[in-house]
Amino acid sequence: DAGVTQSPTHLIKTRGQQVTLRCSPKSGHDTVSWYQQALGQGPQFIFQYYEEEERQRGNFPDRFSGHQFPNYSSELNVNALLLGDSALYLCASSPMAGRNTIYFGEGSWLTVV
Amino acid sequence: GQQVMQIPQYQHVQEGEDFTTYCNSSTTLSNIQWYKQRPGGHPVFLIQLVKSGEVKKQKRLTFQFGEAKKNSSLHITATQTTDVGTYFCAGPAGGSYIPTFGRGTSLIVHP
């Protein structure tokens, strides 16, 4: 039973560039959430996708956008990258029936230079 | 907005000593979740408490949810080097089901 998988694991981008991160949820899960975790901080909620729609959004600018596909996988896109976007980006999945329990992937480490 | 605070931020202990981390929310929580993140790793779900005053145990770990459902604690008895990591509490407030995470408590165990 595969857990939550994310790609790429590490990447380096330049200020102003755009990045796309990918996530496949745990088998049987249909809800995907994205979190940003800066060094020394707890995960901060970006947004959640269910049934291919954004259901809730945290306090992040419009530069952060996402998508969910019919197979429940998801993408996180960040435009016009800033140095402050450097962080670990975590994807988490949950089954709607037990939506309060979430399972994290190993994350994508993004460095913006 | 909702704030979740954890203390202490760091805790150094000798192997075999006990450890406790405390979590306080500015608003009433519908539940509280605890996660452990090893250095360089990702958060791993440990447990969820739902009822006021609930206490749950996992081997050497004891989790408590406060009567007012605004605070929680995690106690580890006789720490081991495998307990090293950052422990996060997280809980959704109000009508939301999205958990807000605290900043975590980093546990360092000296052999």
Interface residues (C-beta under 8 A of the other chain):
Chain A: S33 G40 Q41 G42 P43 Q44 F45 Q48 Q56 G58 N59 L88 L90 R99 N100 T101 I102 Y103 F104 G105 E106 G107
Chain B: G1 V4 S30 N31 Q33 Y35 G41 H42 P43 V44 F45 Q48 F88 A90 P92 S96 Y97 I98 P99 T100 F101 G102 R103 G104
